[in-house]
Amino acid sequence: MSTENTILLTATSTESQQFLYSEKQKGAGYYRRDNPVHTAVFQFNNFKGSVKIQATLTMYPSDGDWFDVEYDNGDALEAVDSTPLLTNVSRNFTGNFIWLRAAYQLEQGEITEIRFSV
């Protein structure tokens, strides 16, 4: 089966105290894949803030159906009150998630792109 490669988000500084969300995109569970491993590549430019992937197991999700994905290595992606992130970072996560989205807070810089593959 072919691999789907999707842009999840591009964002510049918003100085929001609340998390903002990208549009939902299809995850491995939507395609009923046997291998539910996802890989996300985060591209940052002087990024300070917090970003995470959220998922749902519901075909028609409401706000309460989303949860934070735990990356396979257990790391979070944050650069709050520290040196801004300037590099590309990749994370793997596993699950039969039907939909995925990015949740982010930007204090400075930009998230050049978040791209994921299923």
C-alpha positions in Angstrom: 0.0 0.0 0.0 1.3 3.5 -0.8 2.5 5.9 1.9 0.5 9.1 2.4 2.7 12.2 3.0 0.6 15.1 4.3 1.3 18.7 5.4 -0.4 19.2 8.7 0.5 22.8 9.6 2.5 25.9 8.7 2.2 28.8 11.2 3.9 32.1 12.2 4.0 33.8 15.5 0.6 34.4 17.0 1.5 35.1 20.7 -1.5 33.1 21.8 -1.9 32.0 25.4 -4.2 29.2 24.3 -3.5 26.3 22.0 -4.6 26.7 18.3 -5.3 23.8 16.1 -4.7 22.8 12.5 -7.3 21.2 10.3 -7.7 17.5 10.8 -5.9 15.1 8.4 -6.4 11.3 7.8 -4.4 9.0 9.9 -3.5 5.3 9.6 -6.9 4.2 11.1 -8.8 6.0 8.4 -7.0 3.9 5.8 -7.3 0.7 7.9 -3.6 0.1 7.6 -2.0 -2.9 9.1 1.0 -0.9 10.2 -0.2 2.1 12.3 3.2 3.8 12.6 3.2 7.5 11.8 6.3 9.7 11.3 6.0 13.5 11.8 8.7 15.9 10.7 8.7 19.3 12.4 10.5 22.2 10.7 11.2 25.2 13.0 12.6 28.7 12.5 13.5 30.5 15.7 10.5 28.7 17.4 9.6 29.3 20.9 6.4 27.8 22.2 4.8 24.3 22.3 3.6 22.0 19.7 2.0 18.5 19.8 0.1 16.1 17.7 -3.4 15.2 18.7 -5.5 12.3 17.5 -9.0 10.8 17.6 -10.4 7.4 17.1 -13.8 8.8 16.1 -14.8 9.2 12.5 -16.8 12.4 13.2 -15.0 14.0 16.2 -16.2 16.8 18.5 -13.9 18.9 20.5 -13.9 16.4 23.4 -12.8 13.5 21.2 -9.2 14.7 20.7 -6.2 13.5 22.9 -2.5 14.2 22.9 -0.4 11.6 21.1 2.6 10.2 23.0 5.6 9.9 20.8 7.4 6.6 20.8 10.5 8.1 22.4 8.4 9.9 25.1 9.8 13.4 24.3 7.7 16.6 24.1 8.5 19.4 21.7 8.7 22.6 23.7 10.9 25.6 23.7 9.4 27.8 26.4 11.7 30.2 28.4 14.7 28.6 26.7 16.7 28.7 23.6 14.5 28.8 20.5 14.5 25.7 18.3 16.0 26.3 14.9 16.3 22.7 13.5 14.2 20.0 12.0 12.9 17.3 14.4 11.2 14.0 13.7 9.0 11.9 15.9 7.4 8.5 15.4 4.1 7.5 17.0 2.0 4.4 16.8 -1.8 4.0 16.8 -4.8 3.4 14.6 -5.7 7.0 14.7 -8.5 8.0 12.3 -7.7 11.8 12.4 -4.7 13.8 13.3 -4.1 17.5 14.0 -1.5 19.8 15.4 -2.0 21.8 18.6 0.4 24.7 19.0 1.2 27.8 20.9 3.7 30.2 19.3 5.5 32.8 21.4 8.1 33.6 18.8 9.3 32.5 15.3 7.5 30.1 13.1 6.6 26.5 12.5 7.8 26.3 8.9 6.0 23.0 8.4 4.8 19.9 10.1 4.5 17.0 7.7 3.6 13.5 8.5 3.5 10.2 6.7 1.4 7.1 7.3 
